[in-house]
């Protein structure tokens, strides 16, 4: 219910801003501000999905608190860079440095591609690639799909409700 409420709130705020005189300012039309708005949208969606997947409100609020724990995140990042063990930071590291970097770069690549394709479809963007690059993209996608197949029954998220 909270997920739907947040989604509705975001849509209302977008409509209010788009229909106000603020939306006609030149600052909103620059590439940098459009990219910043894409990052803001991504962050809001990430927070909203926590409420969709969490088992209860207490878990959702705990996860959101951990996501917004800037001092804790900085301490973990510092321990990753300096090689200090996670016990000295006070919080366990669940992922290794390589895992964090993989997630960071994949997320950055996804946001970059989204920003580049904001005014066209994925099919149009894929069609503009050279044949050999399309082949590489398809091969990497197939490898990722095969690699992610564990043989376990991982039903699609919506089938779990």
C-alpha positions in Angstrom: 0.0 0.0 0.0 2.9 2.4 0.8 4.5 1.5 -2.5 1.3 2.6 -4.4 1.0 5.7 -2.3 4.6 6.8 -3.0 4.1 6.1 -6.7 1.0 8.2 -6.7 2.8 11.0 -4.7 5.6 11.0 -7.3 3.1 11.3 -10.1 1.3 14.2 -8.4 4.5 16.0 -7.8 5.6 15.6 -11.4 2.3 16.9 -12.7 2.5 19.9 -10.3 6.0 20.8 -11.4 5.3 20.2 -15.1 2.2 22.4 -15.0 3.8 25.2 -13.1 5.9 28.2 -14.4 9.0 26.5 -12.9 8.9 24.0 -15.7 9.5 26.6 -18.4 12.8 27.7 -16.9 15.9 27.1 -19.1 17.7 25.3 -16.4 15.4 22.3 -16.8 16.2 21.9 -20.4 20.0 21.5 -20.1 21.5 18.0 -20.4 23.0 18.2 -16.9 19.7 19.0 -15.2 17.9 16.3 -17.2 20.5 13.8 -16.1 20.2 15.0 -12.5 16.5 14.5 -12.7 17.1 11.0 -14.0 19.3 10.2 -11.0 16.6 11.6 -8.6 14.0 9.5 -10.3 16.2 6.4 -10.0 16.8 7.1 -6.3 13.1 7.6 -5.5 12.2 4.4 -7.4 14.9 2.5 -5.4 13.4 3.7 -2.1 9.9 3.0 -3.3 10.7 -0.6 -4.2 11.9 -1.3 -0.7 8.3 -0.9 0.5 7.1 -3.2 -2.2 9.5 -6.0 -1.3 9.8 -5.7 2.5 7.9 -8.1 4.6 6.6 -5.4 6.9 6.8 -1.7 7.6 9.5 -2.1 10.3 11.7 -4.0 7.8 11.1 -1.4 5.1 12.0 1.5 7.4 15.1 -0.4 8.7 16.3 -0.9 5.1 15.6 2.7 4.1 17.5 3.8 7.2 20.4 1.7 6.2 20.3 3.0 2.6 20.4 6.6 3.9 23.1 5.9 6.5 25.7 8.2 5.0 28.3 7.9 7.9 28.0 4.1 7.8 28.3 4.1 4.0 31.4 6.3 4.1 32.9 4.1 6.8 32.4 1.0 4.7 33.7 2.7 1.6 36.8 3.8 3.5 37.4 0.3 4.8 37.1 -1.0 1.3 39.6 1.4 -0.1 42.1 1.1 2.8 41.7 -2.7 3.1 40.8 -2.5 6.8 38.7 -5.4 8.0 35.0 -4.8 8.4 35.0 -5.5 12.1 36.9 -2.3 12.8 34.1 -0.4 11.1 31.5 -2.0 13.3 29.3 -3.3 10.5 29.8 -6.5 8.5 30.6 -6.3 4.9 28.2 -8.6 3.0 29.8 -8.0 -0.4 33.4 -7.8 -1.5 35.0 -4.8 -3.1 34.6 -6.3 -6.6 30.9 -6.9 -6.0 30.3 -3.3 -5.0 32.3 -2.1 -8.0 30.4 -4.4 -10.3 27.0 -3.1 -9.0 28.2 0.5 -9.2 29.5 0.3 -12.8 26.5 -1.7 -14.0 24.1 0.8 -12.4 26.1 3.7 -13.9 26.0 2.0 -17.4 22.3 1.4 -17.1 21.6 5.0 -16.1 23.9 6.2 -18.9 22.1 4.1 -21.5 18.8 5.2 -20.2 19.9 8.9 -20.5 21.1 8.4 -24.0 17.9 6.7 -25.1 15.5 9.0 -23.3 14.2 10.4 -26.6 14.1 7.2 -28.5 13.2 3.5 -28.1 15.5 0.7 -27.2 14.9 -0.8 -30.7 15.9 2.4 -32.4 19.1 2.6 -30.3 20.0 -1.0 -30.9 19.3 -0.6 -34.6 21.8 2.2 -34.8 24.7 0.0 -33.6 27.0 -1.6 -36.0 26.4 -5.3 -36.7 29.4 -6.5 -34.9 28.6 -4.5 -31.8 25.0 -5.8 -31.8 26.5 -9.3 -32.0 28.7 -8.6 -28.9 25.7 -7.2 -27.0 23.6 -10.2 -27.7 26.4 -12.6 -26.8 27.0 -10.8 -23.5 23.3 -10.9 -22.7 23.1 -14.7 -23.5 26.2 -15.3 -21.3 24.6 -13.2 -18.4 21.3 -15.2 -18.7 23.1 -18.5 -18.7 25.4 -17.4 -15.8 22.4 -16.3 -13.7 20.6 -19.7 -14.1 21.1 -21.6 -10.9 18.8 -24.4 -11.5 16.7 -23.4 -8.5 13.1 -22.5 -8.8 13.2 -18.7 -8.7 9.7 -17.7 -9.7 9.2 -14.2 -11.1 8.6 -11.8 -8.2 4.9 -11.2 -9.0 4.2 -15.0 -8.8 5.4 -15.0 -5.2 2.3 -13.2 -3.9 
